[in-house]
Amino acid sequence: MIIAENISKDFRGIHAVKNVSFEVKEGKTLVLLGTSGCGKTTTLKMLNRLIEASSGTIHINGHNIFDQKPELLRRTIGYVSQNNGLFPHYTVAENIAIVPNLLRWNKAEIHAKTEELLDQLKLPFEQFADIYPSELSGGQQQRVALARALISDPPVLLMDEPFGALDPITRAQVRAEFTAMPFLKRKTIVLVTHDVQEAFELGDAICLMDKGEIVQSGTAKELVFKPKNAFVKSFFGQQRFFLELKSLTFDDVWNELETADEPFGTKDFTSSTSLWDGMEKLSNLNEKMLNVYKSADKSLKYFTLTTIQTAYKKYKERI
Ligand SMILES: Nc1ncnc2c1ncn2[C@@H]1O[C@H](COP(=O)(O)OP(=O)(O)OP(=O)(O)O)[C@@H](O)[C@H]1O
């Protein structure tokens, strides 16, 4: 668990971060979202003391980070930097082994863990272990940076625009691989991005920042349906309709959906799915109507484009 209280950073009189507070529960992902220069990276780097806070307190898993030596603290926190930070003169395997070597793991252990991670990230060990970062594509470099951050199995992972340098297709692909990695589900993650869709997909909670301050924090649904002020509203502006449908699940509109008499078509649709994904499924399958099962009690309803539209409208009237 991470608790940051009133952290600030001044750079020679410039208030880059002002009184920022947040909490990230174990196993959850917090996204720091905002436009360029709003203080996201500075906030992130204060958590592993790559930047020293000017004031405020930070506790990670019950320990005050200012009581620990920065270099020892950093060994317990995985970090993926904005431009992947791989050493160009180290091979892929050597880059990944940096922290295990500092921790004095034996060679066999490092080899086994590197092989396992590279395989999970779709970079077969035999093919990739002995080549240099310059021989990899951007997406492959980012996967290696992820493997390097994860090898010592740190409970906390900090990620600064981890998919930022990738084209949209590779970005979606690497992001999907990232969310599918089973042991990432146990990690407490703080992720920086300026990409709203990425924030909505990955964040259990989102802190929207502007000019060094958190303007609003909450779930994606809270931010998009209950914006605190005009800035938050306009930040989601043009994508609002998509983001609303993406953040609402069938659970949220369950009472507004019609009950089906008997199963129709595919049966694997659960109510924790977003309305947007439901609409996509309808159009991809070229169906007019699909079942949706409530995750809790397996009760059955159905939806069509029209019933989704009606449920969405009723939800907006209700809240
Ligand atoms: N080392 C530094 N010295 C002086 N000012 C700095 C330094 N690092 C950051 N700043 C300033 O602090 C502010 C916040 O920068 P920061 O990098 O945290 O923003 P960001 O939201 O991460 O931006 P980006 O998305 O472009 O990376 C900016 O005004 C920046 O110019």
Ligand as a Chemical Component Dictionary entry (heavy atoms), coordinates in Angstrom:
data_LIG
# 
_chem_comp.id                   LIG 
_chem_comp.type                 NON-POLYMER 
_chem_comp.pdbx_formal_charge   0 
_chem_comp.three_letter_code    LIG 
# 
loop_
_chem_comp_atom.comp_id 
_chem_comp_atom.atom_id 
_chem_comp_atom.alt_atom_id 
_chem_comp_atom.type_symbol 
_chem_comp_atom.charge 
_chem_comp_atom.model_Cartn_x 
_chem_comp_atom.model_Cartn_y 
_chem_comp_atom.model_Cartn_z 
_chem_comp_atom.pdbx_ordinal 
LIG N1  N1  N 0 14.743 19.015 -13.026 1  
LIG C1  C1  C 0 13.886 20.013 -13.196 2  
LIG N2  N2  N 0 14.275 21.302 -13.030 3  
LIG C2  C2  C 0 13.403 22.321 -13.184 4  
LIG N3  N3  N 0 12.095 22.138 -13.508 5  
LIG C3  C3  C 0 11.663 20.911 -13.707 6  
LIG C4  C4  C 0 12.522 19.763 -13.561 7  
LIG N4  N4  N 0 11.789 18.639 -13.799 8  
LIG C5  C5  C 0 10.520 19.052 -14.090 9  
LIG N5  N5  N 0 10.462 20.397 -14.028 10 
LIG C6  C6  C 0 9.240  21.211 -14.256 11 
LIG O1  O1  O 0 8.209  20.705 -13.428 12 
LIG C7  C7  C 0 6.961  20.704 -14.105 13 
LIG C8  C8  C 0 6.365  19.298 -14.082 14 
LIG O2  O2  O 0 7.176  18.451 -14.893 15 
LIG P1  P1  P 0 6.855  16.886 -15.049 16 
LIG O3  O3  O 0 7.942  16.277 -15.851 17 
LIG O4  O4  O 0 6.580  16.309 -13.717 18 
LIG O5  O5  O 0 5.498  16.933 -15.886 19 
LIG P2  P2  P 0 4.713  15.749 -16.619 20 
LIG O6  O6  O 0 3.280  15.965 -16.290 21 
LIG O7  O7  O 0 5.276  14.435 -16.277 22 
LIG O8  O8  O 0 4.972  16.088 -18.139 23 
LIG P3  P3  P 0 5.223  15.090 -19.410 24 
LIG O9  O9  O 0 3.913  14.368 -19.641 25 
LIG O10 O10 O 0 5.526  16.062 -20.514 26 
LIG O11 O11 O 0 6.339  14.178 -19.064 27 
LIG C9  C9  C 0 7.227  21.249 -15.499 28 
LIG O12 O12 O 0 6.898  22.610 -15.510 29 
LIG C10 C10 C 0 8.719  21.051 -15.686 30 
LIG O13 O13 O 0 9.239  22.037 -16.529 31 
# 
loop_
_chem_comp_bond.comp_id 
_chem_comp_bond.atom_id_1 
_chem_comp_bond.atom_id_2 
_chem_comp_bond.value_order 
_chem_comp_bond.pdbx_ordinal 
LIG N1  C1  SING 1  
LIG C1  N2  SING 2  
LIG C1  C4  DOUB 3  
LIG N2  C2  DOUB 4  
LIG C2  N3  SING 5  
LIG N3  C3  DOUB 6  
LIG C3  C4  SING 7  
LIG C3  N5  SING 8  
LIG C4  N4  SING 9  
LIG N4  C5  DOUB 10 
LIG C5  N5  SING 11 
LIG N5  C6  SING 12 
LIG C6  O1  SING 13 
LIG C6  C10 SING 14 
LIG O1  C7  SING 15 
LIG C7  C8  SING 16 
LIG C7  C9  SING 17 
LIG C8  O2  SING 18 
LIG O2  P1  SING 19 
LIG P1  O3  DOUB 20 
LIG P1  O4  SING 21 
LIG P1  O5  SING 22 
LIG O5  P2  SING 23 
LIG P2  O6  DOUB 24 
LIG P2  O7  SING 25 
LIG P2  O8  SING 26 
LIG O8  P3  SING 27 
LIG P3  O9  DOUB 28 
LIG P3  O10 SING 29 
LIG P3  O11 SING 30 
LIG C9  O12 SING 31 
LIG C9  C10 SING 32 
LIG C10 O13 SING 33 
# 
